[in-house]
Amino acid sequence: MRRFAWLILSIGLTAGVVGCGDSDTSGTGGSSGTATVSGITYSAALDGESTVLPGAIVSVVGGASTTSGADGTFSLEAPVGTTTFLTTASNAWGALETADVPAEGENEAEPEVIPDALVATIGAALMETIDPGKGIVAVEFNDEVADGGESADLGSNYGFAFVFDADGNPEIGNQLAAGADAIVFFVNVDITSNVMPSASAAGGGACPLDFPSVMFPSQAEVFTFVDVTCP
C-alpha cells in the first residue's frame, strides 16, 4: 500500500519497506549483511490513482542507489535491519522512510513521490505557502483512525502543522480529531540533521518512536516519515 493515498482521498498507514504494506518488518533491526529490496516506484496523482514512475532514484541513505526502469521497477542491495531509504524524482517531492529490512529481502516495495503540483494544491487548500527549500515531516501513529486528542511536535522550527478532520478535509493544527486519519504533517521545516519528533496519546502519555535510535533529518523538497506507536 502506498503512502500518499491520503492526499486527496484518505490516509492509509503502511508497515514495511519503502511503502510496501505486505510484509511485517517491525522491530529494531540489528542484523548484519545485505538483502535485495525490489519493487515499483510510483507518483501520486490528484485523483488518488498513483501512476508508475520511471526514472525515479531509490537510495539507501549512505549506501547504494538505483534508478527505476521504464516500467518503474527497481532493485538494490540494502543492509539487513533498520535502514533509511530516500526516493526522489524530477518535479516532485521525495520520500524519506525508515524500515526494518528482513534477511530474506523484500520484493514488493512501492516507494512513491508526490508531484510539485500536488503539493501546491495542498497549500492552496490550507491557504498557506509551502516552501520547496524546506522539508515536510509526517508523524504517523500506529492506529489508522484516531481516537482524538493524539498530538505530535518537533524539536526544530517549522512554519505550520496540519491534520485531517473526520471527513478527510485538511485543517491547521497538530492534534488529531476523533475518527480522523492518524497523521500530523509539519510543513516548512528548517533543514536539520534531526527534527527531534515526539508524540503523545490522547490521555497525555508518550507515544514512543518505532525507531528511537534513528535520527530523522529534514531535507529540502522531501517528506520525512516518522512512525510512532501509542500504548
FENLIN-V789599 format. One record per residue. N is the residue number from 1. RES is the residue in one small letter. PSI is psi in degrees with one decimal (* if undefined). Layout:
n: (N & N)
res: (RES & RES)
psi: (PSI & PSI)
//
This chain:
n: (1 & 2 & 3 & 4 & 5 & 6 & 7 & 8 & 9 & 10 & 11 & 12 & 13 & 14 & 15 & 16 & 17 & 18 & 19 & 20 & 21 & 22 & 23 & 24 & 25 & 26 & 27 & 28 & 29 & 30 & 31 & 32 & 33 & 34 & 35 & 36 & 37 & 38 & 39 & 40 & 41 & 42 & 43 & 44 & 45 & 46 & 47 & 48 & 49 & 50 & 51 & 52 & 53 & 54 & 55 & 56 & 57 & 58 & 59 & 60 & 61 & 62 & 63 & 64 & 65 & 66 & 67 & 68 & 69 & 70 & 71 & 72 & 73 & 74 & 75 & 76 & 77 & 78 & 79 & 80 & 81 & 82 & 83 & 84 & 85 & 86 & 87 & 88 & 89 & 90 & 91 & 92 & 93 & 94 & 95 & 96 & 97 & 98 & 99 & 100 & 101 & 102 & 103 & 104 & 105 & 106 & 107 & 108 & 109 & 110 & 111 & 112 & 113 & 114 & 115 & 116 & 117 & 118 & 119 & 120 & 121 & 122 & 123 & 124 & 125 & 126 & 127 & 128 & 129 & 130 & 131 & 132 & 133 & 134 & 135 & 136 & 137 & 138 & 139 & 140 & 141 & 142 & 143 & 144 & 145 & 146 & 147 & 148 & 149 & 150 & 151 & 152 & 153 & 154 & 155 & 156 & 157 & 158 & 159 & 160 & 161 & 162 & 163 & 164 & 165 & 166 & 167 & 168 & 169 & 170 & 171 & 172 & 173 & 174 & 175 & 176 & 177 & 178 & 179 & 180 & 181 & 182 & 183 & 184 & 185 & 186 & 187 & 188 & 189 & 190 & 191 & 192 & 193 & 194 & 195 & 196 & 197 & 198 & 199 & 200 & 201 & 202 & 203 & 204 & 205 & 206 & 207 & 208 & 209 & 210 & 211 & 212 & 213 & 214 & 215 & 216 & 217 & 218 & 219 & 220 & 221 & 222 & 223 & 224 & 225 & 226 & 227 & 228 & 229 & 230 & 231)
res: (m & r & r & f & a & w & l & i & l & s & i & g & l & t & a & g & v & v & g & c & g & d & s & d & t & s & g & t & g & g & s & s & g & t & a & t & v & s & g & i & t & y & s & a & a & l & d & g & e & s & t & v & l & p & g & a & i & v & s & v & v & g & g & a & s & t & t & s & g & a & d & g & t & f & s & l & e & a & p & v & g & t & t & t & f & l & t & t & a & s & n & a & w & g & a & l & e & t & a & d & v & p & a & e & g & e & n & e & a & e & p & e & v & i & p & d & a & l & v & a & t & i & g & a & a & l & m & e & t & i & d & p & g & k & g & i & v & a & v & e & f & n & d & e & v & a & d & g & g & e & s & a & d & l & g & s & n & y & g & f & a & f & v & f & d & a & d & g & n & p & e & i & g & n & q & l & a & a & g & a & d & a & i & v & f & f & v & n & v & d & i & t & s & n & v & m & p & s & a & s & a & a & g & g & g & a & c & p & l & d & f & p & s & v & m & f & p & s & q & a & e & v & f & t & f & v & d & v & t & c & p)
psi: (128.6 & 151.0 & -33.4 & 14.8 & -26.1 & -19.0 & -39.1 & -35.0 & -76.6 & 166.3 & 135.1 & 119.4 & 149.3 & 155.4 & 124.7 & -165.1 & 128.1 & 59.1 & 6.6 & 126.8 & 11.9 & -14.9 & 141.5 & 105.9 & 30.3 & 154.9 & -167.3 & 1.0 & -145.0 & -1.8 & 171.1 & 167.9 & -175.0 & 164.1 & 158.9 & 127.5 & 123.7 & 164.3 & -147.1 & 136.0 & 146.7 & 161.2 & 130.1 & 156.5 & 158.1 & -32.6 & 5.1 & -6.8 & 99.2 & 150.3 & 147.8 & 137.8 & 108.1 & 156.5 & 9.6 & 147.5 & 120.9 & 125.4 & 144.7 & 123.4 & 120.7 & 9.6 & -141.4 & 157.6 & 159.4 & 164.7 & 132.2 & 146.4 & -172.0 & -26.2 & 10.6 & -3.2 & 150.1 & 163.1 & 136.3 & 162.1 & 133.7 & 150.2 & 139.2 & 137.0 & -160.2 & 121.1 & 143.8 & 133.3 & 144.1 & 126.0 & 127.2 & 161.7 & 161.9 & 144.5 & 37.1 & 156.7 & 137.7 & 179.4 & 126.4 & 116.5 & 140.7 & 137.8 & 166.1 & 118.2 & 120.5 & 158.6 & -29.0 & -2.2 & -173.0 & 126.7 & 11.3 & 33.0 & 145.1 & 64.7 & 146.7 & 139.0 & 167.0 & 123.1 & 150.0 & -40.3 & -34.4 & -37.8 & -40.3 & -35.1 & -40.3 & -45.8 & -41.1 & -39.0 & -31.1 & -5.6 & 42.5 & 154.7 & 127.9 & 120.7 & 115.7 & -10.4 & -3.1 & -177.4 & 171.4 & 131.7 & 128.8 & 115.5 & 114.1 & 124.3 & 160.9 & -18.8 & 136.2 & -32.0 & 132.4 & 144.2 & -28.8 & 127.6 & -14.4 & 146.8 & 164.6 & 162.1 & 168.0 & 154.3 & 11.9 & 164.8 & 141.8 & 165.6 & -52.4 & 163.3 & 152.1 & 157.7 & 179.6 & 145.3 & -179.1 & -18.0 & 2.8 & 13.8 & 138.4 & 144.2 & 147.7 & 137.0 & 167.3 & 18.6 & 132.8 & 146.0 & 148.6 & 133.5 & 1.5 & 171.2 & 139.4 & 69.3 & 140.5 & 131.6 & 131.8 & 126.1 & 150.4 & 47.9 & 132.1 & 145.4 & 122.3 & 160.6 & -17.3 & 117.1 & -6.7 & 62.1 & 154.3 & 158.7 & 152.5 & 146.1 & 171.4 & -34.3 & -2.2 & -10.0 & 155.4 & 144.4 & 104.9 & 151.8 & 142.0 & -28.2 & 76.2 & -21.2 & -3.5 & 138.1 & 129.9 & 104.7 & 160.3 & 128.8 & 150.9 & 132.1 & 42.5 & 137.7 & 121.7 & 120.9 & 132.2 & 121.0 & 134.2 & 154.1 & 121.1 & 144.3 & *)
//
